[in-house]
């Protein structure tokens, strides 16, 4: 979502595109209407996960099959039709199938999830929002989860929420981080929310 809740972005997994929607009531998805789409198939054959720099000038899309993070520059902030590919980061050394890409709000941390297991890969960026400066920091696991398809964090980094794609019992799991933004310190809270039994994503 755009920070004001008036624009929503959804990755078209097999269509290799980022779809943009406008919400007439902020944060109310029932008021969303499709506005535009950005084809990202030139960068990867399957796309998964999308994240934005807070000012809307950068977009990051996970390359599922290529095991890479693709960075785009938007000439008009928050308008995906103006996005142009600027650089790519291969993460094949840490990941099998990349499911989601998430950033800390200051851009100095990046988190990737892998569909084939419950791992979360954490990276530090020496230059905020510049993926060419990313260094792999650690691999963590989401306890109790089977396949982590997507994650998001509370704004202070003390809570993490993971979409667990466990066949027949897909849930959202909640975790507490004893050290904010450090995924190695996650502790399950025991709180889960049932969801769709199809294929949830990040």
C-alpha positions as CSV (number, residue, x, y, z in Angstrom):
1,X,0.0,0.0,0.0
2,X,0.9,3.6,-0.5
3,X,1.4,5.2,3.0
4,X,-1.9,7.1,2.8
5,X,-3.8,3.9,2.1
6,X,-5.3,5.3,-1.1
7,X,-3.4,3.1,-3.5
8,X,-2.8,-0.6,-3.4
9,X,-0.4,-2.8,-5.4
10,X,-0.8,-6.5,-6.2
11,X,1.7,-8.8,-8.0
12,X,0.3,-10.9,-10.7
13,X,2.2,-14.1,-10.0
14,X,2.0,-15.9,-13.3
15,X,1.2,-12.8,-15.4
16,X,4.5,-11.2,-14.3
17,X,3.0,-7.8,-13.6
18,X,2.3,-5.3,-10.9
19,X,-1.3,-4.1,-10.7
20,X,-2.2,-0.7,-9.3
21,X,-5.6,0.1,-7.6
22,X,-7.1,3.2,-6.3
23,X,-9.2,3.1,-3.0
24,X,-11.9,5.7,-2.6
25,X,-11.8,5.0,1.2
26,X,-8.3,4.7,2.6
27,X,-7.4,1.2,3.6
28,X,-10.8,-0.2,2.7
29,X,-10.1,-2.8,-0.1
30,X,-13.8,-3.1,-0.9
31,X,-13.5,0.4,-2.4
32,X,-10.6,-0.5,-4.7
33,X,-10.8,-0.1,-8.4
34,X,-8.1,-1.1,-11.0
35,X,-6.2,1.8,-12.5
36,X,-3.1,0.5,-14.3
37,X,-0.6,-2.3,-14.7
38,X,3.2,-2.6,-15.2
39,X,4.5,-5.6,-17.1
40,X,7.7,-6.9,-15.4
41,X,8.2,-10.1,-17.5
42,X,11.4,-8.7,-19.1
43,X,13.1,-9.1,-15.7
44,X,11.8,-12.5,-14.5
45,X,9.5,-15.2,-15.8
46,X,7.6,-15.3,-12.5
47,X,7.1,-12.4,-10.1
48,X,6.5,-12.5,-6.4
49,X,6.3,-9.8,-3.8
50,X,6.4,-6.0,-4.3
51,X,7.8,-3.3,-2.0
52,X,8.2,0.5,-2.4
53,X,10.5,3.2,-1.1
54,X,8.4,5.4,1.2
55,X,8.5,8.3,-1.3
56,X,7.3,6.1,-4.1
57,X,10.3,6.7,-6.3
58,X,11.6,3.1,-6.1
59,X,9.8,-0.2,-6.5
60,X,11.2,-3.7,-5.8
61,X,9.8,-6.9,-7.2
62,X,10.9,-10.4,-6.3
63,X,12.0,-12.6,-9.1
64,X,10.6,-16.0,-8.1
65,X,12.3,-18.3,-10.7
66,X,15.4,-16.1,-11.2
67,X,16.1,-15.9,-7.5
68,X,16.7,-12.1,-7.7
69,X,15.4,-8.8,-6.5
70,X,14.6,-6.3,-9.3
71,X,14.8,-2.6,-8.6
72,X,12.8,0.0,-10.6
73,X,12.9,3.7,-10.7
74,X,9.5,5.5,-11.0
75,X,9.7,8.9,-12.8
76,X,6.3,9.7,-11.3
77,X,6.1,8.5,-7.7
78,X,3.7,5.7,-7.0
79,X,2.7,5.4,-10.7
80,X,3.8,1.9,-11.8
81,X,3.4,2.7,-15.4
82,X,6.4,5.1,-15.1
83,X,8.7,2.4,-13.6
84,X,11.9,1.4,-15.4
85,X,14.3,-1.3,-14.4
86,X,17.4,0.1,-12.9
87,X,19.3,-2.8,-11.3
88,X,19.1,-6.4,-10.1
89,X,20.4,-8.3,-7.1
90,X,21.0,-12.0,-7.4
91,X,20.2,-13.9,-4.2
92,X,20.6,-17.4,-5.6
93,X,23.3,-18.1,-3.0
94,X,20.7,-17.8,-0.2
95,X,17.4,-18.7,-1.8
96,X,15.7,-21.4,-3.8
97,X,12.3,-19.8,-4.8
98,X,11.9,-16.2,-3.7
99,X,8.4,-15.6,-2.4
100,X,8.4,-12.0,-1.0
101,X,10.6,-8.9,-0.5
102,X,10.2,-6.5,2.4
103,X,12.1,-3.5,3.5
104,X,12.5,-1.7,6.8
105,X,11.1,1.8,6.5
106,X,14.6,3.4,6.5
107,X,15.8,1.1,3.7
108,X,18.8,-0.2,5.6
109,X,17.3,-3.7,6.1
110,X,15.8,-6.1,3.5
111,X,14.0,-9.3,4.2
112,X,13.3,-12.1,1.7
113,X,11.2,-15.3,2.2
114,X,11.5,-18.6,0.4
115,X,8.6,-20.7,-0.7
116,X,10.3,-24.0,-0.4
117,X,10.8,-23.7,3.4
118,X,10.1,-21.4,6.3
119,X,13.3,-19.4,6.0
120,X,13.7,-15.7,6.2
121,X,16.8,-14.1,4.8
122,X,17.9,-10.8,6.3
123,X,20.2,-8.3,4.6
124,X,21.8,-5.0,5.5
125,X,22.2,-2.2,2.9
126,X,25.1,0.1,3.5
127,X,23.4,2.7,1.3
128,X,19.6,2.8,2.1
129,X,17.4,1.6,-0.7
130,X,20.3,0.7,-3.0
131,X,20.2,-3.1,-3.4
132,X,23.7,-3.2,-5.0
133,X,25.0,-2.5,-1.4
134,X,23.1,-5.4,0.2
135,X,25.0,-7.9,2.3
136,X,23.5,-11.1,3.6
137,X,23.3,-10.9,7.4
138,X,21.6,-14.1,8.6
139,X,19.1,-16.8,7.9
140,X,16.2,-17.3,10.4
141,X,13.2,-19.5,10.6
142,X,9.6,-18.7,11.4
143,X,8.9,-21.2,14.2
144,X,5.8,-23.3,13.7
145,X,5.4,-22.3,10.0
146,X,5.7,-24.7,7.1
147,X,6.1,-22.5,4.0
148,X,6.4,-18.7,4.6
149,X,5.0,-17.0,1.5
150,X,5.1,-13.4,2.8
151,X,5.9,-11.3,5.8
152,X,5.2,-7.8,7.2
153,X,6.3,-6.0,10.3
154,X,4.9,-3.7,12.9
155,X,6.3,-0.2,12.2
156,X,8.6,-0.4,15.3
157,X,9.9,-3.8,14.3
158,X,8.7,-5.6,17.5
159,X,6.1,-7.8,15.7
160,X,6.3,-9.9,12.5
161,X,3.3,-11.4,10.7
162,X,3.9,-14.4,8.3
163,X,1.6,-16.0,5.7
164,X,2.1,-19.7,6.2
165,X,1.1,-21.7,3.1
166,X,0.5,-25.0,4.8
167,X,-1.8,-27.2,2.7
168,X,-5.3,-27.2,4.0
169,X,-4.6,-25.0,7.0
170,X,-3.2,-21.7,5.5
171,X,-2.8,-19.2,8.3
172,X,-1.3,-15.9,9.3
173,X,1.1,-16.3,12.2
174,X,2.2,-13.6,14.6
175,X,5.7,-13.4,16.1
176,X,7.3,-11.1,18.7
177,X,10.9,-9.9,18.1
178,X,12.8,-9.5,21.4
179,X,15.2,-7.3,19.5
180,X,13.4,-5.1,17.0
181,X,14.1,-5.9,13.3
182,X,16.3,-8.9,14.2
183,X,14.6,-11.9,12.8
184,X,16.8,-14.3,14.7
185,X,15.0,-13.2,17.9
186,X,11.5,-14.1,16.8
187,X,9.2,-15.8,19.3
188,X,5.8,-17.2,18.3
189,X,3.0,-15.6,20.2
190,X,0.6,-18.5,19.6
191,X,-1.8,-16.2,17.7
192,X,-2.9,-17.4,14.2
193,X,-5.6,-16.5,11.9
194,X,-7.1,-19.0,9.4
195,X,-7.3,-18.1,5.8
196,X,-7.8,-19.2,2.2
197,X,-6.8,-22.8,1.5
198,X,-5.6,-21.9,-1.9
199,X,-2.2,-20.2,-2.4
200,X,-1.7,-17.1,-0.2
201,X,1.2,-14.8,-1.1
202,X,3.2,-11.8,0.0
